[in-house]
């Protein structure tokens, strides 16, 4: 009733405040890191590399936050308000910026780049879901198709181009195509998301989806 609606409204308002606060914190961290990275002071030279990595990590965090805010806005039904103008377009731009920042650290094959690419894939998944609900986005399978390619791009950087048949703690981890131990949870999430995209691609890819989903479950439960 009215009490529940009021509680939901208060929760939504609080969530917005928290997201804005987080974004301000990310903006502050990014500004400091960029100042260090561009400094000509000799004492800043040693910190420049770490600053570039921080810039990349903050860019990714901002992209993930913007995507979460965009999805929340659509779920609340207030995505047409001036405050929430083109939320998914903003998230898409932020994800692209995160990929650029990650690549700028010097290793385009680094897993950090893969995580940013996967965030871009997440944006297209959101667009596909919204299109299916009649709320705009990318329909006619295009969103799913783009997400498929981006997830595969990310998986290459995690070292899992095929569904792993082993986990990092197994003696035959390498032979089974397992992701490295420090990437196992990131890989598990990416594998689960890719499985969902494969299922949305049609019944002809159900077998692939099952293989990736099974791998994700095993990786998530792998306890070191």
C-alpha positions as CSV (number, residue, x, y, z in Angstrom):
1,X,0.0,0.0,0.0
2,X,1.0,3.6,0.6
3,X,3.5,2.7,3.3
4,X,5.3,0.2,1.0
5,X,5.3,2.8,-1.8
6,X,6.8,5.4,0.6
7,X,9.4,2.9,1.8
8,X,10.3,2.1,-1.8
9,X,10.6,5.8,-2.6
10,X,12.9,6.3,0.4
11,X,15.1,3.3,-0.6
12,X,15.4,4.6,-4.2
13,X,16.3,8.1,-3.0
14,X,18.9,6.6,-0.7
15,X,20.3,4.5,-3.5
16,X,20.6,7.5,-5.8
17,X,22.5,9.5,-3.0
18,X,24.9,6.6,-2.5
19,X,25.6,6.3,-6.2
20,X,26.2,10.0,-6.5
21,X,28.5,10.0,-3.5
22,X,30.4,7.0,-5.0
23,X,30.7,8.9,-8.3
24,X,32.1,12.0,-6.6
25,X,34.7,9.8,-4.8
26,X,35.7,8.2,-8.1
27,X,36.0,11.6,-9.8
28,X,38.2,12.8,-6.9
29,X,40.5,9.7,-7.1
30,X,40.7,10.1,-10.9
31,X,41.6,13.8,-10.7
32,X,44.4,13.0,-8.2
33,X,45.7,10.1,-10.3
34,X,45.7,12.2,-13.5
35,X,47.6,15.0,-11.7
36,X,50.3,12.6,-10.6
37,X,50.5,10.9,-14.1
38,X,51.0,14.3,-15.8
39,X,53.4,15.7,-13.2
40,X,56.9,16.7,-14.3
41,X,58.2,16.6,-10.7
42,X,61.0,14.0,-10.4
43,X,59.5,12.6,-7.2
44,X,56.3,11.8,-9.1
45,X,58.0,9.6,-11.7
46,X,57.9,6.4,-9.6
47,X,54.2,6.9,-9.0
48,X,53.3,7.5,-12.6
49,X,52.8,3.9,-13.5
50,X,50.7,3.2,-10.4
51,X,48.7,6.4,-11.3
52,X,48.0,5.1,-14.8
53,X,46.7,1.8,-13.3
54,X,44.5,3.7,-10.9
55,X,43.1,5.8,-13.7
56,X,42.2,2.6,-15.5
57,X,40.6,1.0,-12.4
58,X,38.6,4.1,-11.6
59,X,37.4,4.3,-15.2
60,X,36.1,0.7,-14.9
61,X,34.5,1.4,-11.6
62,X,32.7,4.4,-13.0
63,X,31.5,2.4,-16.0
64,X,30.1,-0.3,-13.8
65,X,28.4,2.2,-11.5
66,X,26.9,4.1,-14.4
67,X,25.5,0.8,-15.8
68,X,24.0,-0.1,-12.4
69,X,22.4,3.4,-12.2
70,X,21.1,3.1,-15.8
71,X,19.5,-0.3,-15.1
72,X,18.0,1.0,-11.8
73,X,16.6,4.0,-13.7
74,X,14.8,1.8,-16.2
75,X,13.5,-0.5,-13.5
76,X,12.1,2.5,-11.6
77,X,10.6,3.8,-14.9
78,X,12.1,7.3,-14.5
79,X,14.7,7.0,-17.3
80,X,13.0,9.8,-19.2
81,X,13.7,12.4,-16.5
82,X,16.3,15.0,-17.2
83,X,18.4,13.6,-14.4
84,X,18.5,10.2,-16.0
85,X,19.0,11.4,-19.6
86,X,20.3,8.6,-21.9
87,X,21.6,6.5,-19.0
88,X,22.7,3.6,-21.1
89,X,24.4,5.8,-23.7
90,X,26.4,7.3,-20.8
91,X,27.2,3.8,-19.5
92,X,28.3,2.7,-23.0
93,X,30.6,5.7,-23.3
94,X,32.0,5.1,-19.8
95,X,32.7,1.4,-20.7
96,X,34.5,2.4,-23.9
97,X,36.6,4.9,-21.9
98,X,37.4,2.2,-19.4
99,X,38.7,0.0,-22.2
100,X,40.9,2.8,-23.6
101,X,42.3,3.6,-20.1
102,X,43.0,-0.1,-19.5
103,X,44.8,-0.4,-22.8
104,X,46.8,2.8,-22.0
105,X,48.6,1.0,-19.2
106,X,50.7,-0.7,-21.8
107,X,49.4,-4.3,-22.2
108,X,46.3,-4.7,-24.5
109,X,46.2,-8.3,-23.6
110,X,46.1,-7.8,-19.8
111,X,43.1,-9.2,-17.9
112,X,42.3,-5.6,-16.8
113,X,41.4,-4.9,-20.4
114,X,39.3,-8.0,-20.5
115,X,37.3,-6.9,-17.5
116,X,36.6,-3.5,-19.2
117,X,35.6,-5.2,-22.4
118,X,33.2,-7.5,-20.4
119,X,31.7,-4.3,-19.0
120,X,31.0,-3.1,-22.5
121,X,29.3,-6.5,-23.2
122,X,27.2,-6.0,-20.0
123,X,25.9,-2.7,-21.5
124,X,24.8,-4.5,-24.7
125,X,23.1,-7.2,-22.6
126,X,21.2,-4.4,-20.8
127,X,20.2,-2.9,-24.2
128,X,18.9,-6.2,-25.4
129,X,16.9,-6.8,-22.3
130,X,15.3,-3.3,-22.6
131,X,14.5,-3.9,-26.2
132,X,12.8,-7.1,-25.3
133,X,10.7,-5.2,-22.8
134,X,9.8,-2.5,-25.4
135,X,11.8,0.2,-23.7
136,X,14.3,1.0,-26.5
137,X,17.8,-0.4,-26.5
138,X,19.2,-2.7,-29.2
139,X,16.7,-5.2,-30.5
140,X,16.5,-7.8,-33.3
141,X,19.3,-9.8,-31.7
142,X,21.9,-7.1,-32.4
143,X,22.5,-6.4,-28.7
144,X,23.0,-10.1,-28.0
145,X,25.3,-10.4,-31.1
146,X,27.5,-7.5,-29.9
147,X,27.6,-8.9,-26.4
148,X,28.7,-12.3,-27.7
149,X,31.6,-10.8,-29.5
150,X,32.7,-8.7,-26.6
151,X,32.5,-11.5,-24.1
152,X,34.6,-13.7,-26.4
153,X,37.1,-10.9,-26.6
154,X,37.3,-10.6,-22.8
155,X,37.6,-14.4,-22.4
156,X,40.7,-14.4,-24.6
157,X,42.4,-12.1,-22.0
158,X,41.3,-14.4,-19.2
159,X,42.9,-17.3,-21.0
160,X,39.6,-19.2,-21.3
161,X,38.7,-19.3,-25.0
162,X,36.9,-22.6,-24.4
163,X,34.8,-23.8,-21.5
164,X,37.3,-25.0,-18.8
165,X,37.0,-28.6,-17.8
166,X,39.2,-28.0,-14.7
167,X,39.5,-25.4,-12.0
168,X,42.6,-23.5,-10.7
169,X,43.1,-25.8,-7.8
170,X,43.1,-29.0,-9.9
171,X,46.5,-30.7,-10.6
172,X,45.6,-30.6,-14.3
173,X,44.4,-27.0,-14.2
174,X,46.5,-25.9,-17.3
175,X,45.5,-28.9,-19.3
176,X,41.9,-28.3,-18.5
177,X,42.0,-24.7,-19.6
178,X,41.3,-23.3,-16.2
179,X,41.7,-19.6,-15.6
180,X,44.6,-18.5,-13.4
181,X,43.9,-18.7,-9.7
182,X,43.8,-14.9,-9.2
183,X,41.3,-14.6,-12.0
184,X,39.0,-17.5,-11.2
185,X,36.1,-15.4,-9.7
186,X,36.3,-12.8,-12.5
187,X,36.3,-15.6,-15.0
188,X,33.5,-17.4,-13.3
189,X,31.3,-14.3,-13.6
190,X,32.2,-13.7,-17.2
191,X,31.5,-17.4,-18.1
192,X,28.1,-17.2,-16.4
193,X,27.2,-14.1,-18.3
194,X,28.4,-15.5,-21.6
195,X,26.3,-18.6,-20.9
196,X,23.2,-16.4,-20.6
197,X,24.0,-14.7,-23.9
198,X,24.5,-18.0,-25.6
199,X,21.1,-19.2,-24.3
200,X,19.5,-16.0,-25.6
201,X,21.1,-16.7,-29.0
202,X,18.8,-19.7,-29.6
203,X,18.4,-23.4,-29.0
204,X,21.2,-24.3,-31.3
205,X,23.7,-22.9,-28.8
206,X,22.2,-24.5,-25.7
207,X,25.0,-27.0,-25.5
208,X,27.6,-24.3,-25.4
209,X,25.6,-22.4,-22.8
210,X,25.5,-25.5,-20.6
211,X,29.2,-26.0,-20.8
212,X,30.1,-22.4,-19.9
213,X,27.5,-22.4,-17.1
214,X,28.9,-25.6,-15.6
215,X,32.4,-24.2,-15.8
216,X,31.3,-21.0,-14.0
217,X,29.6,-23.0,-11.2
218,X,32.7,-25.1,-10.6
219,X,35.0,-22.0,-10.7
220,X,32.9,-20.1,-8.2
221,X,32.9,-23.0,-5.8
222,X,36.6,-23.6,-6.1
223,X,38.0,-22.9,-2.6
224,X,41.7,-22.3,-2.2
